[in-house]
Amino acid sequence: MKKILSLLLVLAMVLSLAACSASKKDEAQGADAIPDEMTSSDGKYQVAFVTDVGQLKDKSFNQGTYDGVKLYASNAGKSYKYYQPAGGDQATDDDRYDAMKLAADNGAEVIVCAGFMQGGALARASAEFTNVKFVFIDGWGLGVDNVAGISFKEEQCGYLAGYAAVMEGYTKLGFCGGGGGTNAACDRYGYGFVQGAEAAAAAKGVKVEMNYSWLYGSSFQASNELQTMAAGWYQNGTEVIFACGGSMFQSIAAAASAEDAKVIGVDVDQSFESPTVITSAMKGIGEAAQQALKAAESDETWKTFIGDGNVVLGAAQNAVGLPTATWSLANWSVEAYEAMLSDIVSGKVVIDGSDVPEPASTANVTVNIVK
């Protein structure tokens, strides 16, 4: 059973999301000032990042995680390097292992791996390079003491995004997810989105319609096909789409801009990327990477940090939320949002965190699965 560890207790530092989006922007700008690539004087790189599928600069999952890696390395005076597995969107376990092996051979003391698809390669690499610590973002513990699996309660911020959209007055919603329905994190985002929309619809006494699809998102890439689908949804009445899948955001934001419609971002505050964004379902990927890297500085702190190997972060650890400083919501107040967040932490609001790729319709939300 997963053991929830609080970074408040482990490292005495809050992963603040909900109330500090302005500082998030400053932090992102600080990361932008740090080069993505550096030259090490001895050819060794102490901190490594192995990307997930998609682009490094995806303005979402990869970039948000690597921002945390760069910020840590820069502040700690450590050399760093990123590695993209060969094969691009078709990368295999062997490709991912090769990237991890190259990082270890290049002197990595800690390797941060992003995305659930790293699991197979990580099992092999962690067994071979036992002197290297591995941080598995959006992953799980592998039963070994050199792997920290960090996952998030995406259903909580997905719920908040769905609730906010309906409270704002939108009743025609959409969800476009990455990973083809096989990505547990995206599943939880989407299922939470449906649950939040249902709760707000019940509170307001309204009915909601939601298009829901994994089409064109298996590679988490932007595509003309995805943009065309999103544009069609908007033209047929959809008011806001939750863009849940890395670079997929670019296609959906382009469609929203052309149709004078709206978008909900994911993973990081994406309001800086497009004026179509009304809010974003955020999780502290960069902050978690920084804290894991800090913990890896000593074996004792690392052991305390990883516990049984599964570090699960949610609202109780201030690791998920919406960016109140930058959202464009006018009909749902920050005070009401903070009260709901508090209710989630206390357990008064219960959200199902199951990995459900195709949620059923609810009493007030008609879910139209688009295949």
N, C-alpha and C positions, 0 to 999 in steps of 0.2 A: 504494500500500500504506500502510495506516495506520501512523503513527509513534507509538510509545508514549512519552509524555513524563512524567517523574516530577516531581510537585510538590515532592518532597523536594529535587530539584536546582534546579528553576526558582525556587521561592519559599522554600526552606528551612523548610518547614512540613509536618508529617505530617497527613494526613487520617485520624486515628485513629478506627476504629470498634469493632474487636473487643474492645478492653480498656478502653473508657472510657465505658460507657453511663451511668454516674452523671453524668459531666460533660455527656453529651448531654442528659440530663434538665434539668440546670441551664441549658444553652444554650437548650433549647426554652422553658423558663420565662422566660428572659431575652428571647427573641423575643416571647413572649406579652405581655410588659410594654411592648413597643414598639407603638404604634397601627398598625393596618393602613392607615389613611388619615391624612394630615397636610395641613396648609394651608401652602403656601409663601408667604412674604412678597411675592415678586415674581411669583407665579403660574407659576413655572417649576419643573420637577422634573428633577433631574440624573440620577437612576437610575430606570429603569422596569422593570416586570415584566409580561409578557404571559402570561396563564394558559393552561394546557392546558384541554381539556374537563373538565367536572366543576366542583365547587365550589372556591372559593379555600381555604376551611377544611375540606379533605377529610381532615385528619389523616394525609396521605400525601404524594403527589408534588407537588401544587401548593403545599400549605402548607409542606412541608419545604424546597422551593426558595425560596419567598418568605421564610421565616424567615432563610435565608442572606442574601437581598437586604436585608432590614430590619436585620439585625445589622451588615452592612457599612456601610450608609448611616448608621446611628446612630453607629457608632464613627468614621466618617470625617467626620461633620458635614455630610452631603449630604442634599438633599431627595430624596424618593422617592415613587413612585405606582405602583399596579397598575392594569392595564387588562384587562378581560374582553371578548373579542371578542363582537360582537352575534351573535345566532342560537343562543346556548347550545350544546347538544349537537349542533346542526345547523349550527354555524358553518362558513362557507366560507373559501376562501383570501382572497377579497376582504374578508371580515369580519376576518380576522387581519391582513391588510395595513392595513386602516383603523385597527386598534388600534395597530399599530406606527407608522403615520404620525402619529396623534394624539400618541403618546409623543414622537416626534421634534419635532413642531411645538410641543410643550410644553417643549422644552428638554433632552430626554434626551441625555446624553453617552454612556451605555451602556444598551442594552436587553437584558434577560435574557428569553429566550423558552423556554417549557417545552413539551416534547413533540414527537414526530416529525412530527406533522401541521402544524407551523409551517414546514416546508421550502419549500413553494411561495411563501408570502407573504414569507418571509425573503429568498429570491432576488431578489424584486422590490424589497423595502424596502432591502436592503443596497446594491443598485445605485443607488438613488435618493438615499439618505442616506449618502454616502460618508464624511462626517465623524463619523458615529455608529458606535460599536463595538457589535457584537451577540454575545451569548453564547447558544448553541443547546444547551440541556440535553437530553440524550437525542437528540442530533442528529449532524451530520456537517459537515465543512468544505465550503464552496461554491466553493472555488477563488478566493476573494477575501480580501484582507488585513484586512478589518474584521469577519470572522466567525470565531469560535472554536466549533467543534463539539465538544462534550464528551459522550462515551459511556462506558458502564461494562461491565464483564464480569459481567453479571447471572448468567450461568451458574455462576459460582463461588460466589456466596452462595446461589443456588438449590440447588446441589449440597450445600453445607454444611447447608442446611435439611432436604433430603431424607435425608441421611445421619443427621443428628441425630434426626429423627423415628423412623426405624427402629431406631437404637441405643437410643432411649428405650423401645422395645417396641411401637410402633405398627406394625401391618401392614395396616391398612385406611385408605388415604389418599385425599385428594381434592385436585384443583387446579381453581380457578375463575379464569380470566384475563380481563383487559380488552382491548378493542380488536378483539374478534372474530377473533383470530388473525392480524391484520395489523400488530400492534405488535411490532417486533423485540425491544424490551426485554422485554416480557412473554413472547414466544416463548422467549427465552434463559433467563429465570427458570424457566419450566415445564420446558424440556428439561433444564436443570441439575438440577432437582428430581427428575426421573425417574432421571437418571444417579447422583445421590447415593443415592437409595433403593436402586437396583440394587447399588451398591458395598457398602452396609451389609448388605443382605439376603444377598449372597454371603459377607460376612465372618461373619455370624451363622448361616448355613445355614437361612434362613427364606424363605418365599414371601410376596410383597406383592401386594395388589390396589389399583389406583388408578383412581378415577373422574376423568375429565379433560374439562373443558368450557369453551367460550367463550360459552355461552348467557347472555343477559341482561347481557353485559358490554361491549357495543360502545360505550356512552356512559360507561363507568366510574362509573355511578351506582348508588346503593342502589335496590332495588326489591322489591316484594312477591313478584314472580315468582322472583327470585333467592333470596330468603329461603325461599320454599316449596321450591325445588329443593334447597337446602342442607339444610333440615330433613328432607327425604325421604332424602337420602344418609345423614344421621346416624341416622335411624330404621332404616335398612337395614344399619347396621353400620359405616359410615365413622366413624373415630375422630378424625381431624384433617384440616382442609382448609387448604391454602395459598391465602389470599385475596390475589390478585395483581391489583389494579386500583382504586386510589384509594378512592372512597366505597363501592365494592362491599363493602369490609371491614365496614361497618355492618350490612349484611344478613346476612353470614355469621356475624359475631360474635353477632348477635341469635339466629340459629338455633342456634348452638353453646350459648349460654346457656340456651335453652329445653330443649335436649336433653342437657345436662350433657356436652358434648363440647368439642373443642379447636380452636384456630385458629393458623396461622402467619401473621404479619404481613409487610408488604412495604415497601420503600423506607426507612422510618424505624422506630425502635423503637416498636411499637404496644402494648407491654405496659401502658402507662399508660392505654390506652383501654378495655381489657376484661380481666377476670381469666381469660378463656378462652384468652388468648394464651400459648403455651408458648415461642415465640421469634419472631424476625423476620429476614427476609432483607434486610439493609440495604445501601444504597449512599450515598456521601457527596454527595448532591445539594446540600444547603445549603452544605457546605464548599467544593465545587467552584465554586458561584456566588460565594462570598466571594472565593476566590482569583483567579478570573477578573476580578472587579471590581477587585481590588487590582492585578492585572497591567495593567488598562486605564488606570491612572493615568499611565503613560508609554508612548509609542510603542515605545521600546526594549524594555521589559519585556513589553509585549503581543506583540511580534514573537517574542521568545524563548518565551513561553508557548504561543502557538498552533502554532509549528512549521509543518507543512504544512497546518494548519487542523483536524486531527483529534487531539484529546486523548483518549486511551483509558486509563481508570483501572480497576485491578483490585486483587487481593490484594497485588501487588508494591508498590503505592502506598498500602497500608493504606486503600483506598477502598471495599472491600466486606467484609462479615463478619456475624457474629451477635453480639447483645448479651449477653455472658457475665455481666455484672453484674446483669442483670434476668431472664434466662431462668429457667424453672421446671424445667429438665431435671435429673433425678436419676440417670440411668443412663449418661450420657456426660459425662466430666469436662472441665473447662476445659483441663487439661493435654493431654488427647487432642485436643481441638479445636485448640489452638494448634499441636500437632505436625502435624495435617492441614493447617492453614493454611500452615505452613512448607513442607510438601511440595507444596502448590499453587504457592507462590512459586518453589520450586526446579525445578519441572517434573516432580517424581517422580509427582505425581498430575496426570493430563492430563484435561481436561474439554473436550468438544466445544462450541464456542461458536456453532454454526450456528443460524440462525433457523428452528427446526422447530416449526410450529404443532400438529402431531399426531404426537407421538412414538410409535414402534412399541413393542410389548411387548418386554421383554428376557428374559434367562434366568430371572430371579427376580422380575420385576415384570410383572404382567398389567395393561396399560393399557386401560381401557374408555373409549373416546371417546364422550362423550354429546353428541348433536346435537339 
